[in-house]
Amino acid sequence: MKIFPALLLRLLHPIHIYRLWVLQRTRKGVNRVYNDPQLKLYHRLLPGDHLHYGYFDDPHISPVDISLGMIYRAQERYAELLADLVVHPQQRVLDVGCGMGGLLGVLNKRGIEALGLTPDKNQAQHIRKNYPNKLLECKFEDMEVDENAAQFGTVITSESLQYLDLKRALPLINQILVKEGRWIACDYFREGAAAEKSGHYWDYFVRQLEEHGFKIVMQQNITPHILPTIAFAHHWSAHVIIPMIEFGEEKLLVKAPGWHYMFKNFLESMYEKLNKNLETVDPEQFAAKKKYLLMVIERA
Ligand SMILES: C[S@@+](CC[C@H](N)C(=O)[O-])C[C@H]1O[C@@H](n2cnc3c(N)ncnc32)[C@H](O)[C@@H]1O
């Protein structure tokens, strides 16, 4: 049967209408922290086990010249930069929000004992299958404190700090670090009214550090070096994905104008959403409203 008559039949049939109503009413909201479809998609699109923006040595590279292989290498470079800051390699490292385990792999190659922590079940499954590292499967804020007190020479948050509740996470970092321990944090922060709501506000973060007895001992603004990845995402969305969707709509208009009329409102709201998402990967907007920092933080 052709697709549109089949759809119409389904929409009009009382059994299907009832089923639609029941499924919508009983749908369960899964907390994104335990199963993040966006991070899962990034892993399917990118060749390696990293879920961060990467570090391009050449910040002026054009998005049209970037390949997926280059993004992978930029991500490896970013992980190496973080690993270089581990100054107690004989002591254990905790990779908080370890994603798919890319940084664990880099630390393993250097002979550093590293533990991963993630609340996400897909990530946990992937790590158990591919990495020998011990893994804690929970939100960092829910980590068992007593058995982990003063157990880590280094805590790393690689683009995961933005997800943490600072009031709960900072006291925990303080408790699990050894006396001379350090926290390596690499993430972006909001400085103004950013279009996208991710990232802690920088002023708030600094106040929280002070309140919980931490100080920043090294800080490097790496924004220009992560922007090529954002520019790449923007280029592909604006010049490949959206034109392909528009092409599909034009085909629908020619082949099935009635159905195009029926779906007009849906298509309009979809374009609105797509354009809003495009703003979140606009490199100029990112640079104007956010900053991406690599930091070493210690007890004051
Ligand atoms: C953008 S990914 C970065 C992953 C990895 N660190 C990397 O650099 O590839 C953010 C990570 O933080 C994790 N995360 C989110 N909320 C968290 C929480 N409350 N506690 C610990 N990890 C969390 C996500 O599951 C994911 O692993």
The ligand as an SDF file (V2000), in Angstrom:
LIG
                    3D

 27 29  0  0  0  0  0  0  0  0999 V2000
   29.8870   16.1260   26.7400 C   0  0  0  0  0  0  0  0  0  0  0  0
   30.0670   14.5830   27.5230 S   0  0  0  0  0  0  0  0  0  0  0  0
   31.8320   14.5090   27.7490 C   0  0  0  0  0  0  0  0  0  0  0  0
   32.3000   13.0950   27.8810 C   0  0  0  0  0  0  0  0  0  0  0  0
   33.7840   12.8970   28.0920 C   0  0  0  0  0  0  0  0  0  0  0  0
   34.2510   13.5120   29.3050 N   0  0  0  0  0  0  0  0  0  0  0  0
   34.5730   13.3890   26.9190 C   0  0  0  0  0  0  0  0  0  0  0  0
   35.2740   14.3850   27.0720 O   0  0  0  0  0  0  0  0  0  0  0  0
   34.4810   12.7690   25.8500 O   0  0  0  0  0  0  0  0  0  0  0  0
   29.4580   14.8570   29.1730 C   0  0  0  0  0  0  0  0  0  0  0  0
   29.5700   13.6680   30.0900 C   0  0  0  0  0  0  0  0  0  0  0  0
   29.0970   14.0180   31.3960 O   0  0  0  0  0  0  0  0  0  0  0  0
   28.2260   12.9830   31.8460 C   0  0  0  0  0  0  0  0  0  0  0  0
   27.3200   13.5150   32.8850 N   0  0  0  0  0  0  0  0  0  0  0  0
   26.1760   14.1930   32.7540 C   0  0  0  0  0  0  0  0  0  0  0  0
   25.6580   14.4810   33.9730 N   0  0  0  0  0  0  0  0  0  0  0  0
   26.5220   13.9660   34.8930 C   0  0  0  0  0  0  0  0  0  0  0  0
   26.5340   13.9020   36.3240 C   0  0  0  0  0  0  0  0  0  0  0  0
   25.5690   14.4600   37.0550 N   0  0  0  0  0  0  0  0  0  0  0  0
   27.5570   13.2610   36.9310 N   0  0  0  0  0  0  0  0  0  0  0  0
   28.5570   12.7010   36.2000 C   0  0  0  0  0  0  0  0  0  0  0  0
   28.5900   12.7230   34.8530 N   0  0  0  0  0  0  0  0  0  0  0  0
   27.5870   13.3450   34.2000 C   0  0  0  0  0  0  0  0  0  0  0  0
   27.5600   12.5130   30.5650 C   0  0  0  0  0  0  0  0  0  0  0  0
   26.9370   11.2620   30.7260 O   0  0  0  0  0  0  0  0  0  0  0  0
   28.7810   12.4660   29.6640 C   0  0  0  0  0  0  0  0  0  0  0  0
   29.5330   11.3090   29.9300 O   0  0  0  0  0  0  0  0  0  0  0  0
  1  2  1  0
  2  3  1  0
  2 10  1  0
  3  4  1  0
  4  5  1  0
  5  6  1  0
  5  7  1  0
  7  8  2  0
  7  9  1  0
 10 11  1  0
 11 12  1  0
 11 26  1  0
 12 13  1  0
 13 14  1  0
 13 24  1  0
 14 15  1  0
 14 23  1  0
 15 16  2  0
 16 17  1  0
 17 18  1  0
 17 23  2  0
 18 19  1  0
 18 20  2  0
 20 21  1  0
 21 22  2  0
 22 23  1  0
 24 25  1  0
 24 26  1  0
 26 27  1  0
M  CHG  2   2   1   9  -1
M  END
$$$$
